[in-house]
Amino acid sequence: MTISPTLPAELKAALDGKLQGFSRTDAAQRSQKISTAYRAGGGSGTIKSEADALAYALARMPATYAAVAASLNALTEIAPNLAPETLLDVGAGPGTASWAAAEAFPSLQDFTLLDANATLSRLALDLARDSTRLAECRYLPGDAGGNLAEASQADLVVASYIIGELNEGDQRKLAETMWAKARHALLVIEPGTPAGYARILALRQHLIAAGAFVVAPCPHEKPCPLTAPDWCHFSQRLPRSQAHRQIKGADVPFEDERFIYVALTRMPPATRAARVLAPPDVGKAEIAAKLCTADGVELAKVPRRDKEAYAEARRWRWGATAN
């Protein structure tokens, strides 16, 4: 089941309810300050009040949700039989990844969220209060480093936009702990920057050595075939609400969220497929696309005269599989 990149109706309604009478100008200033701190490598420490948490949720929740949804779609496409009942959301913030996982997996019954920021955890619980799926979720206080060790195992562990807040040694430790907690699958999402890609690459390599299998985006467990300055990342387009545009000081009605992810499982996937690494070049005579295959990176060229293959290649999208 493919899920939409837009916020679920229940979450949108809960967020809209919190925003009644909330100053957009104030929210824009707060979100700018928070974004600047994040870009400088800081964490969520600048989010101290309910107004800060709301500004952050308004500015970042839609894009984070879209990236997590796209990553979950990639996971379920390659592992269609995965039906987790328990979820552990590491560095959960306002609970974005938990909402996306609930949409992707009707099988999920038990949600555990972990984050050190008490303000964001309060917002997450508020937003989930009237949800049909997340009303019973539990939120564990504490950081992803130390407190994660106390959490129970879960069928699926998700960590979105969190490992960048840690130093290299702590990233490695976190990767090991998250993998130990993942009964069936681990999904890690980071910003689609060269630095985010480098973090995902290090985690991928470390956990393959620990016995993990890569489900997506890579169709193999070999070292990444890309060479610098090239890096692997994807893009998800999402619509912007009027409030979202005001907060961002943006005119366009959509946003493109760049992200990189890795989905790892305990069991090898039954099938694997090449992945489209960039927007395909659709020309009059042929379609050319950069693919990651089991044998490395390949520039696939499909001539128009091969009608069936050409029609298939026209459906290729950046980040999707190319069968």
C-alpha positions as CSV (number, residue, x, y, z in Angstrom):
1,M,0.0,0.0,0.0
2,T,1.4,3.3,-1.1
3,I,0.8,6.2,1.3
4,S,0.4,9.9,0.4
5,P,3.1,12.4,1.2
6,T,0.6,14.8,2.7
7,L,-0.3,14.9,6.5
8,P,-3.2,12.5,7.4
9,A,-6.5,14.3,7.9
10,E,-6.5,13.6,11.7
11,L,-3.1,15.0,12.2
12,K,-3.9,18.1,10.0
13,A,-7.0,18.7,12.0
14,A,-5.2,18.4,15.3
15,L,-2.5,20.8,14.1
16,D,-5.0,23.3,12.8
17,G,-6.8,23.2,16.1
18,K,-3.6,24.1,18.0
19,L,-3.0,27.0,15.5
20,Q,-6.2,28.8,16.3
21,G,-5.1,32.4,17.3
22,F,-1.4,31.6,16.8
23,S,0.5,34.5,15.3
24,R,2.0,33.6,12.0
25,T,4.6,36.3,12.3
26,D,5.7,35.1,15.7
27,A,5.8,31.5,14.3
28,A,7.9,32.6,11.3
29,Q,10.5,34.2,13.6
30,R,10.6,31.3,15.9
31,S,10.9,28.7,13.1
32,Q,13.7,30.8,11.5
33,K,15.6,30.7,14.8
34,I,15.1,26.9,15.2
35,S,16.1,26.2,11.5
36,T,19.3,28.2,11.9
37,A,20.2,26.2,15.0
38,Y,19.5,22.9,13.2
39,R,21.6,23.9,10.2
40,A,24.4,24.8,12.5
41,G,24.4,21.2,13.7
42,G,22.5,22.0,16.9
43,G,19.6,19.9,18.2
44,S,16.1,20.7,19.4
45,G,17.5,22.6,22.4
46,T,16.1,25.9,21.0
47,I,12.6,24.5,21.3
48,K,11.6,25.5,24.8
49,S,8.0,26.7,24.8
50,E,4.7,25.4,23.4
51,A,4.9,28.3,20.8
52,D,8.4,27.1,19.7
53,A,7.1,23.5,19.4
54,L,4.1,24.7,17.3
55,A,6.3,26.8,15.1
56,Y,8.6,23.9,14.5
57,A,5.7,21.5,13.8
58,L,4.2,24.0,11.3
59,A,7.5,24.6,9.5
60,R,9.0,21.1,9.5
61,M,6.3,18.4,10.1
62,P,4.9,18.4,6.5
63,A,8.3,18.0,4.9
64,T,9.5,15.4,7.4
65,Y,6.3,13.5,7.0
66,A,6.7,13.5,3.2
67,A,10.2,12.1,3.4
68,V,9.3,9.4,5.9
69,A,6.2,8.4,3.9
70,A,8.4,8.1,0.7
71,S,10.9,6.0,2.6
72,L,8.2,3.8,4.1
73,N,6.7,3.3,0.6
74,A,10.1,2.2,-0.7
75,L,10.4,-0.3,2.2
76,T,6.9,-1.8,1.7
77,E,7.4,-2.1,-2.0
78,I,10.4,-4.4,-1.6
79,A,9.2,-6.1,1.6
80,P,5.4,-6.3,1.0
81,N,5.0,-9.0,3.7
82,L,6.4,-6.9,6.5
83,A,3.5,-6.4,9.0
84,P,5.0,-4.9,12.2
85,E,2.8,-4.8,15.3
86,T,5.2,-2.7,17.4
87,L,7.0,0.5,16.6
88,L,9.8,2.4,18.3
89,D,10.2,6.0,17.0
90,V,13.7,7.2,18.0
91,G,14.1,11.0,18.4
92,A,10.4,11.2,17.7
93,G,10.0,15.0,18.2
94,P,6.3,15.8,17.5
95,G,5.6,12.2,16.5
96,T,5.8,12.7,12.7
97,A,7.3,9.3,11.8
98,S,4.8,7.5,14.0
99,W,1.9,9.0,12.1
100,A,3.5,8.0,8.8
101,A,4.2,4.4,10.0
102,A,0.5,4.1,11.2
103,E,-0.6,5.0,7.7
104,A,1.9,2.6,6.1
105,F,1.2,-0.3,8.4
106,P,-2.4,-1.1,9.5
107,S,-0.8,-3.9,11.5
108,L,0.8,-1.5,14.0
109,Q,-0.9,-1.7,17.4
110,D,1.8,-0.4,19.8
111,F,3.7,2.9,19.4
112,T,6.6,3.9,21.6
113,L,8.1,7.3,21.0
114,L,11.5,8.5,22.5
115,D,12.8,12.0,22.7
116,A,14.7,14.2,25.1
117,N,12.7,17.3,24.4
118,A,9.8,17.5,26.9
119,T,8.1,20.3,25.0
120,L,8.0,18.4,21.7
121,S,6.8,15.2,23.6
122,R,3.9,17.2,25.1
123,L,2.9,18.4,21.6
124,A,3.2,14.9,20.2
125,L,0.8,13.5,22.9
126,D,-1.6,16.5,22.3
127,L,-1.7,15.8,18.6
128,A,-2.2,12.1,19.1
129,R,-4.9,12.4,21.8
130,D,-7.9,12.0,19.5
131,S,-6.2,9.8,16.9
132,T,-7.9,6.4,16.1
133,R,-4.4,4.8,15.9
134,L,-2.0,6.8,18.1
135,A,-4.2,7.8,21.1
136,E,-2.6,5.0,23.3
137,C,1.0,5.8,22.2
138,R,3.6,6.0,25.0
139,Y,6.3,8.6,25.1
140,L,9.6,7.8,26.8
141,P,11.6,10.8,28.1
142,G,15.4,11.0,27.5
143,D,17.9,11.0,24.7
144,A,18.4,8.5,21.9
145,G,21.9,7.8,23.2
146,G,21.3,6.7,26.8
147,N,17.6,6.0,27.2
148,L,17.2,4.0,24.1
149,A,19.0,1.1,25.8
150,E,16.1,1.0,28.3
151,A,13.4,0.7,25.6
152,S,11.8,-2.7,24.7
153,Q,12.5,-4.3,21.3
154,A,10.0,-3.4,18.5
155,D,9.2,-5.0,15.2
156,L,10.0,-1.8,13.4
157,V,12.4,1.0,14.6
158,V,12.4,4.4,12.8
159,A,14.8,7.3,13.3
160,S,14.2,10.4,11.2
161,Y,16.5,13.4,11.1
162,I,18.2,12.5,14.4
163,I,21.7,11.0,13.8
164,G,23.0,14.3,12.6
165,E,22.7,15.7,16.1
166,L,25.3,13.2,17.4
167,N,29.1,13.0,17.0
168,E,30.6,10.1,15.0
169,G,31.3,7.8,17.9
170,D,27.7,8.3,19.3
171,Q,26.3,7.8,15.8
172,R,27.9,4.4,15.6
173,K,26.7,3.5,19.1
174,L,23.2,4.6,18.3
175,A,23.2,2.5,15.1
176,E,24.2,-0.6,17.1
177,T,21.5,0.0,19.8
178,M,18.7,0.7,17.2
179,W,19.6,-2.4,15.3
180,A,19.6,-4.4,18.6
181,K,16.1,-3.0,19.3
182,A,14.8,-3.8,15.8
183,R,13.1,-7.3,15.7
184,H,12.4,-7.2,11.9
185,A,13.3,-3.8,10.4
186,L,15.1,-0.5,10.9
187,L,14.5,2.6,8.8
188,V,16.8,5.7,9.1
189,I,16.1,9.0,7.3
190,E,18.4,12.0,7.1
191,P,18.5,15.3,5.1
192,G,19.5,14.7,1.5
193,T,22.8,16.6,1.8
194,P,26.3,15.2,1.2
195,A,26.7,15.1,5.0
196,G,23.4,13.3,5.5
197,Y,24.4,10.8,2.8
198,A,27.8,10.2,4.5
199,R,26.0,9.5,7.9
200,I,23.6,7.0,6.2
201,L,26.5,5.4,4.4
202,A,28.5,4.9,7.6
203,L,25.5,3.4,9.4
204,R,24.7,1.1,6.4
205,Q,28.2,-0.2,6.3
206,H,28.4,-0.7,10.0
207,L,25.1,-2.6,10.2
208,I,25.7,-4.8,7.1
209,A,28.8,-6.0,9.0
210,A,26.5,-6.8,11.9
211,G,24.3,-8.9,9.6
212,A,21.7,-6.5,8.3
213,F,20.3,-6.8,4.8
214,V,19.5,-3.7,2.7
215,V,15.9,-3.5,1.4
216,A,16.0,0.0,0.0
217,P,17.2,2.2,-1.6
218,C,20.2,0.0,-2.6
219,P,19.5,-3.2,-4.5
220,H,22.6,-4.8,-2.9
221,E,24.9,-4.9,0.2
222,K,28.0,-3.9,-1.7
223,P,29.8,-0.6,-1.0
224,C,28.0,2.4,-2.6
225,P,29.2,2.7,-6.2
226,L,28.8,6.5,-6.3
227,T,32.0,8.6,-6.3
228,A,32.3,12.2,-4.9
229,P,31.2,14.8,-5.6
230,D,28.1,12.7,-6.5
231,W,25.9,11.6,-3.6
232,C,22.7,9.6,-3.2
233,H,19.6,11.4,-2.3
234,F,15.9,11.7,-3.3
235,S,13.2,14.4,-3.5
236,Q,9.6,14.4,-2.4
237,R,7.2,17.2,-3.5
238,L,4.5,18.2,-1.1
239,P,1.8,20.9,-1.2
240,R,2.1,23.9,1.1
241,S,-0.8,25.2,3.1
242,Q,-1.4,28.9,3.3
243,A,-0.1,28.9,6.9
244,H,2.9,26.9,5.8
245,R,3.7,29.4,3.1
246,Q,3.4,32.3,5.6
247,I,5.8,30.6,8.0
248,K,8.3,30.0,5.3
249,G,7.9,33.3,3.7
250,A,7.4,31.4,0.4
251,D,5.3,32.2,-2.7
252,V,5.2,28.8,-4.4
253,P,2.4,26.4,-3.3
254,F,4.7,23.4,-3.0
255,E,8.0,22.3,-1.4
256,D,10.6,19.8,-2.5
257,E,12.1,17.9,0.5
258,R,15.5,16.3,-0.3
259,F,16.2,13.3,1.9
260,I,18.3,10.1,2.0
261,Y,17.3,6.9,3.9
262,V,18.3,3.3,4.4
263,A,15.9,0.5,5.2
264,L,17.5,-2.6,6.8
265,T,15.9,-6.0,7.6
266,R,16.9,-9.2,9.5
267,M,15.9,-11.3,6.5
268,P,17.1,-10.8,2.9
269,P,14.5,-9.4,0.6
270,A,12.9,-11.9,-1.8
271,T,13.3,-9.6,-4.8
272,R,15.4,-6.6,-5.5
273,A,15.1,-3.9,-8.2
274,A,17.3,-1.2,-9.7
275,R,16.6,2.3,-8.4
276,V,16.4,5.5,-10.4
277,L,19.1,7.8,-8.9
278,A,18.1,11.1,-10.7
279,P,15.3,12.6,-12.7
280,P,15.2,10.6,-16.0
281,D,16.1,12.5,-19.2
282,V,13.1,12.1,-21.6
283,G,14.2,12.9,-25.1
284,K,12.5,12.5,-28.5
285,A,14.5,9.5,-29.5
286,E,15.2,7.9,-26.1
287,I,14.9,8.0,-22.3
288,A,18.1,8.0,-20.4
289,A,18.2,7.3,-16.7
290,K,20.9,6.8,-14.1
291,L,20.2,3.5,-12.2
292,C,21.7,1.8,-9.2
293,T,21.8,-1.9,-10.0
294,A,23.1,-5.0,-8.3
295,D,26.2,-4.5,-10.5
296,G,26.8,-0.8,-9.9
297,V,25.7,2.4,-11.5
298,E,24.4,2.2,-15.0
299,L,23.2,4.8,-17.5
300,A,20.2,3.0,-19.0
301,K,19.1,4.2,-22.5
302,V,15.7,3.1,-23.8
303,P,15.0,3.9,-27.5
304,R,11.6,5.1,-28.5
305,R,11.3,2.4,-31.2
306,D,11.2,-0.2,-28.4
307,K,7.6,0.7,-27.7
308,E,7.0,-1.6,-24.7
309,A,10.2,-0.8,-22.9
310,Y,9.8,3.0,-23.7
311,A,6.3,3.0,-22.2
312,E,7.7,1.3,-19.1
313,A,10.6,3.8,-18.8
314,R,8.2,6.7,-19.1
315,R,6.9,5.7,-15.7
316,W,10.3,5.9,-14.1
317,R,10.6,8.6,-11.4
318,W,13.6,9.8,-9.3
319,G,13.8,7.5,-6.3
320,A,11.5,4.8,-7.7
321,T,12.4,1.3,-8.7
322,A,13.1,0.5,-12.4
323,N,11.8,-3.0,-13.2
